[in-house]
Amino acid sequence: MRTKMIYIADDEITFESEIECREHERKVKQEILQNMKDLDLYLCKKYFPELEINAEPELFQASMWLQTDISEIMVSFPESKDEIISTIKANPYGDKILQDYLNFDKLERNVEIRNDFLAALKSVKRGSELSGPLDWSFSKRDLTELAKLHKANKCRKKIEDLLTDCNFHYESAKFHNKDYTEFLN
């Protein structure tokens, strides 16, 4: 009797060697990440042609950058979701990217908050409850909207709490001191 061991990669390709299988999976993951990086650049150029792109993510950051940029696109272009999904699906790894790397429910919640900070802040007890759905980050536009609300004396404590929880201590201190000039210009 003989026993033969086979290794099956995530994409169902079989290998006789564990090392070959792991190497194949590593290469596929690198290709997926590179495709996400390329998709991100394509979408940014398509929706923000005037934007000068100077930074480029490392491969391990590709999904985070893509998710963040899709969120920004959906805030700026509310009807863009279906077109973005179609663009991603047209990619050879599109289904895998949509299934394993992007969470459109989370993206839509992020966009919902960013489109109406006041309603989002009123819906929570503490501003920090919005930190996770916002991925602990803000665009310049977000900071401007939060500054307008804070200046109008709306949800001040929650805004400061949100900024502090997201490690935007400088901005939180500026808002607390009612110094909005750099955010409203």
C-alpha positions as CSV (number, residue, x, y, z in Angstrom):
1,M,0.0,0.0,0.0
2,R,1.1,3.5,-0.8
3,T,-0.2,6.8,0.5
4,K,0.0,9.9,-1.6
5,M,-0.5,13.3,-0.2
6,I,-1.8,16.2,-2.2
7,Y,-2.1,19.9,-1.4
8,I,-4.9,21.9,-2.6
9,A,-4.4,25.7,-3.0
10,D,-7.2,28.2,-2.3
11,D,-8.0,28.3,-6.0
12,E,-8.4,24.5,-6.1
13,I,-5.1,23.8,-8.0
14,T,-3.5,20.7,-6.6
15,F,0.2,20.2,-5.8
16,E,2.3,17.2,-4.6
17,S,4.5,19.5,-2.5
18,E,3.4,21.8,0.3
19,I,6.2,24.2,-0.6
20,E,4.9,24.5,-4.2
21,C,1.4,25.0,-3.0
22,R,2.3,27.7,-0.6
23,E,4.5,29.4,-3.2
24,H,1.6,29.3,-5.7
25,E,-0.8,30.9,-3.1
26,R,1.8,33.6,-2.3
27,K,2.1,34.5,-6.0
28,V,-1.6,34.6,-6.5
29,K,-2.0,36.8,-3.4
30,Q,0.7,39.2,-4.8
31,E,-1.2,39.3,-8.1
32,I,-4.5,40.1,-6.4
33,L,-2.8,42.9,-4.3
34,Q,-1.2,44.3,-7.5
35,N,-4.6,44.2,-9.2
36,M,-6.2,46.1,-6.3
37,K,-3.4,48.7,-6.5
38,D,-4.0,49.1,-10.2
39,L,-7.8,49.3,-9.7
40,D,-7.3,52.0,-7.1
41,L,-5.2,54.1,-9.4
42,Y,-7.6,53.6,-12.3
43,L,-10.6,54.6,-10.1
44,C,-8.8,57.6,-8.7
45,K,-7.8,58.8,-12.2
46,K,-11.4,58.2,-13.5
47,Y,-13.2,60.0,-10.7
48,F,-10.6,62.6,-9.7
49,P,-8.7,63.4,-13.0
50,E,-7.5,66.7,-11.6
51,L,-5.9,64.9,-8.6
52,E,-2.1,64.7,-8.7
53,I,-1.2,61.3,-7.3
54,N,2.2,61.3,-5.6
55,A,1.9,58.5,-3.2
56,E,1.6,54.8,-4.0
57,P,0.7,52.1,-1.4
58,E,2.9,49.2,-0.6
59,L,1.3,45.9,-1.7
60,F,0.2,45.0,1.8
61,Q,-1.7,48.3,2.0
62,A,-3.5,47.9,-1.3
63,S,-6.9,46.7,0.1
64,M,-7.0,49.5,2.7
65,W,-6.2,52.2,0.1
66,L,-8.7,50.8,-2.3
67,Q,-11.4,50.7,0.4
68,T,-10.6,54.2,1.5
69,D,-10.6,55.6,-2.0
70,I,-13.8,53.9,-3.0
71,S,-15.4,55.5,0.1
72,E,-14.2,58.9,-1.0
73,I,-15.5,58.3,-4.5
74,M,-18.9,57.2,-3.2
75,V,-19.1,60.4,-1.0
76,S,-18.2,62.6,-3.9
77,F,-20.2,60.7,-6.5
78,P,-23.2,59.1,-4.8
79,E,-24.4,57.2,-7.9
80,S,-21.0,55.5,-8.5
81,K,-21.4,52.3,-6.5
82,D,-22.7,50.1,-9.4
83,E,-20.1,51.4,-11.8
84,I,-17.3,50.8,-9.2
85,I,-18.5,47.2,-8.7
86,S,-18.7,46.6,-12.4
87,T,-15.2,47.9,-12.9
88,I,-13.9,45.6,-10.1
89,K,-15.8,42.6,-11.5
90,A,-14.2,43.2,-14.9
91,N,-10.8,42.5,-13.3
92,P,-9.5,38.9,-13.5
93,Y,-9.6,38.8,-9.7
94,G,-12.7,40.9,-9.3
95,D,-14.9,38.3,-7.6
96,K,-12.1,37.4,-5.2
97,I,-11.5,41.1,-4.4
98,L,-15.2,41.7,-3.8
99,Q,-15.6,38.6,-1.7
100,D,-12.4,38.6,0.4
101,Y,-11.0,42.2,0.5
102,L,-13.9,44.7,0.2
103,N,-16.9,45.0,2.5
104,F,-19.5,47.1,0.7
105,D,-21.8,47.1,3.8
106,K,-19.0,48.7,5.8
107,L,-18.2,51.0,2.9
108,E,-21.8,52.1,2.7
109,R,-22.0,52.8,6.5
110,N,-18.8,54.8,6.2
111,V,-20.3,56.9,3.3
112,E,-23.6,57.3,5.2
113,I,-21.7,58.8,8.2
114,R,-19.5,61.0,6.1
115,N,-22.5,62.3,4.1
116,D,-24.3,63.4,7.3
117,F,-22.0,63.7,10.3
118,L,-24.7,65.5,12.3
119,A,-27.3,62.7,12.0
120,A,-24.5,60.1,12.7
121,L,-23.3,62.0,15.8
122,K,-26.9,62.4,17.1
123,S,-27.4,58.6,16.7
124,V,-24.7,57.6,19.1
125,K,-24.0,58.3,22.8
126,R,-20.3,58.9,22.3
127,G,-18.5,60.1,19.2
128,S,-16.0,57.3,19.5
129,E,-18.7,54.8,18.4
130,L,-18.2,56.1,14.9
131,S,-14.4,55.6,14.9
132,G,-14.4,52.0,13.6
133,P,-17.0,52.6,10.9
134,L,-14.9,55.6,9.7
135,D,-11.7,53.4,9.8
136,W,-10.2,55.9,12.3
137,S,-9.5,58.4,9.5
138,F,-10.8,61.6,8.0
139,S,-10.4,63.4,4.7
140,K,-9.9,67.2,4.5
141,R,-13.6,67.4,3.6
142,D,-14.6,65.4,6.7
143,L,-12.6,67.7,8.9
144,T,-14.2,70.8,7.3
145,E,-17.6,69.4,7.9
146,L,-16.8,68.5,11.5
147,A,-15.4,72.0,12.0
148,K,-18.6,73.6,10.7
149,L,-20.7,71.5,13.1
150,H,-18.4,72.2,16.1
151,K,-18.4,76.0,15.3
152,A,-22.2,75.9,15.1
153,N,-22.1,74.4,18.6
154,K,-23.5,71.1,17.4
155,C,-22.3,67.8,19.1
156,R,-19.1,69.4,20.2
157,K,-18.3,66.9,22.9
158,K,-19.0,64.0,20.5
159,I,-16.8,65.5,17.8
160,E,-13.9,66.0,20.1
161,D,-14.4,62.5,21.4
162,L,-14.4,61.1,17.9
163,L,-11.3,63.1,16.8
164,T,-9.4,62.0,20.0
165,D,-10.4,58.4,19.6
166,C,-9.1,58.4,16.0
167,N,-5.8,60.0,17.2
168,F,-6.6,63.4,15.7
169,H,-5.5,65.1,18.9
170,Y,-4.2,68.2,17.1
171,E,-7.5,68.7,15.4
172,S,-9.5,68.0,18.6
173,A,-7.4,70.6,20.5
174,K,-7.9,73.2,17.8
175,F,-11.7,72.6,17.8
176,H,-11.8,72.7,21.6
177,N,-10.0,76.1,21.5
178,K,-12.5,77.2,18.8
179,D,-9.7,77.7,16.3
180,Y,-11.2,76.6,13.0
181,T,-9.3,78.8,10.5
182,E,-7.2,76.0,8.9
183,F,-10.2,73.8,8.5
184,L,-12.7,76.3,7.1
185,N,-10.4,78.0,4.5
